[in-house]
Amino acid sequence: CGFPGSTKTIKRLFDLLQRRAGGIMTMEDITFLEKWHPPLYLLCKPDADSFEVLKKELEDKCWSLLRVWLKFLDRKRDMRVNWEDWCATLPKLQGSSSGSSSIAITEKQLAMIWRTLDEDCSGWIALREFDPESSAVLEKAKRWLDRHHGGMVSKGLLAATAYRSGVYEEKKTGVVLQASRA
């Protein structure tokens, strides 16, 4: 027959496709396969080595993976990137000329890298899958903002600026704080 996989695989496919009681399967049960065009990443194996090479090239080109994520991949700022956005963005990074590195990646490599990131094949990835280090830092900053400033980023940035410059002025209350220079 030439079907890839073991007899166990074929039996499992049959069990999944049969829709009627009694083990009967009709052509209607399988003809959807003629119309189905799965995304390439579903047909590829993960390639972690290519992802590591891509990460290095992206960091060389754009300074940090978080910058790549925010500036190019997650333009909606919902901390998610889907397969379509990934496919649309990475080739654009190939053509950009900021830096000497050239990101050369084939469509198949793009799919294999995606499969490395999207282990559950959900069709989207989060920052923690793309760049766990940046994700951990952002999560920590978000928890701090929520805890100390009610989630208000502007107040948190003022506090961070005060820490660096030594002075923080609260405009609403007129309170001026002097950070200690230990």
C-alpha positions in Angstrom: 0.0 0.0 0.0 2.9 2.4 0.7 1.2 4.2 3.5 3.9 5.7 5.8 3.7 4.3 9.3 2.9 1.1 11.0 -0.2 -1.1 11.0 -1.0 0.5 14.3 -0.9 4.0 12.7 -3.2 2.8 9.9 -5.6 1.3 12.4 -5.6 4.5 14.5 -6.4 6.6 11.4 -9.3 4.3 10.5 -10.6 4.6 14.1 -10.4 8.4 13.9 -12.1 8.7 10.5 -15.0 6.2 10.9 -18.1 8.1 11.7 -20.7 5.4 11.7 -21.3 2.6 14.2 -20.2 -0.9 13.2 -16.9 0.0 11.7 -18.2 1.3 8.4 -16.3 4.0 6.5 -17.4 5.6 3.3 -15.5 7.7 0.7 -17.2 10.7 2.2 -15.4 10.1 5.4 -12.0 10.5 3.7 -12.5 12.8 0.7 -12.0 15.9 2.8 -8.3 15.1 2.6 -8.4 16.1 -1.1 -9.4 19.6 -0.1 -7.3 20.0 3.0 -4.1 22.0 2.6 -2.4 21.8 6.0 0.1 24.5 6.9 3.7 23.4 6.0 4.7 23.3 9.7 2.3 20.4 10.3 4.3 18.3 7.8 7.7 19.2 9.2 9.9 18.0 12.0 11.2 20.5 14.5 14.7 21.9 13.9 16.1 23.4 17.0 19.6 23.9 15.5 18.2 26.2 12.8 16.3 28.1 15.4 19.5 28.7 17.3 21.2 30.0 14.1 18.2 32.2 13.4 18.2 33.6 16.9 21.9 34.5 16.7 21.3 36.2 13.3 18.3 38.2 14.6 20.2 39.3 17.7 23.1 40.4 15.6 20.8 42.3 13.2 18.4 43.8 15.7 20.3 43.8 19.0 17.8 41.7 21.0 15.1 39.1 20.5 12.7 41.2 22.5 13.2 44.0 20.0 12.5 41.6 17.1 9.4 40.4 18.9 8.0 43.9 19.6 9.1 45.7 16.4 8.5 43.0 13.8 6.6 40.0 15.0 4.0 41.1 17.6 2.9 44.3 16.1 -0.5 44.1 17.7 1.1 43.8 21.1 -1.0 40.9 22.3 2.0 38.8 23.1 1.1 36.2 20.5 2.3 35.6 17.0 0.4 33.3 14.6 1.8 31.2 11.7 0.6 33.6 9.0 2.3 36.6 10.7 5.5 34.6 11.2 5.6 33.7 7.5 4.9 37.3 6.5 7.5 38.8 8.8 10.6 36.6 8.6 11.2 37.1 4.8 11.0 40.9 5.3 13.8 40.6 7.9 15.8 38.8 5.2 15.6 41.8 3.0 16.2 44.6 5.5 19.6 46.1 5.5 20.2 47.0 9.1 23.6 45.3 9.7 25.9 43.0 7.9 24.3 39.7 8.6 21.9 38.3 6.1 19.1 36.1 7.2 18.7 33.5 4.5 16.0 31.0 5.3 13.9 28.8 3.1 10.1 28.2 3.5 10.8 24.7 4.8 13.3 26.0 7.3 10.8 28.6 8.4 8.3 25.8 9.0 10.8 23.6 10.8 11.8 26.5 13.1 8.1 27.3 13.7 7.5 23.6 14.6 10.3 23.9 17.2 8.6 26.9 18.8 4.9 25.7 18.4 5.3 22.3 20.1 1.6 21.8 20.5 0.9 22.8 16.8 -1.7 25.4 18.0 -0.8 27.8 15.2 0.5 30.5 17.5 3.4 31.1 19.8 3.9 33.4 22.8 7.0 35.4 23.7 8.0 32.7 26.3 8.4 30.2 23.5 10.4 32.6 21.2 12.6 34.2 23.9 12.1 32.8 27.5 14.7 35.2 29.0 12.9 38.4 27.8 9.5 36.9 28.7 10.7 36.2 32.3 12.0 39.8 32.6 8.7 41.3 31.3 6.6 39.0 33.5 8.6 40.2 36.5 8.3 43.8 35.5 4.5 43.4 35.0 4.1 41.8 38.4 6.1 44.6 40.0 4.0 47.3 38.2 0.8 45.6 39.3 1.9 45.2 42.9 3.5 48.7 43.4 1.7 50.9 40.9 -1.7 49.2 40.3 -0.5 48.2 36.8 0.1 51.8 35.7 3.0 51.8 33.4 3.5 55.6 33.5 3.9 55.5 37.3 6.3 52.6 37.1 8.4 54.4 34.5 8.5 57.5 36.7 9.7 55.3 39.6 12.3 53.6 37.5 13.5 57.0 36.2 13.7 58.2 39.8 15.8 55.3 40.7 18.2 56.0 38.0 18.3 59.8 38.3 17.8 60.0 42.1 14.7 62.3 41.9 11.0 61.4 41.6 8.3 64.0 41.6 4.6 63.0 42.0 2.7 65.7 40.1 -0.7 65.0 41.6 0.4 65.3 45.2 3.4 67.5 44.8 5.6 65.1 46.7 9.2 65.0 45.7 11.2 61.9 46.6 15.0 61.8 46.7 16.4 58.3 46.0 19.3 57.4 48.2 22.6 57.0 46.4 24.0 54.0 48.2 
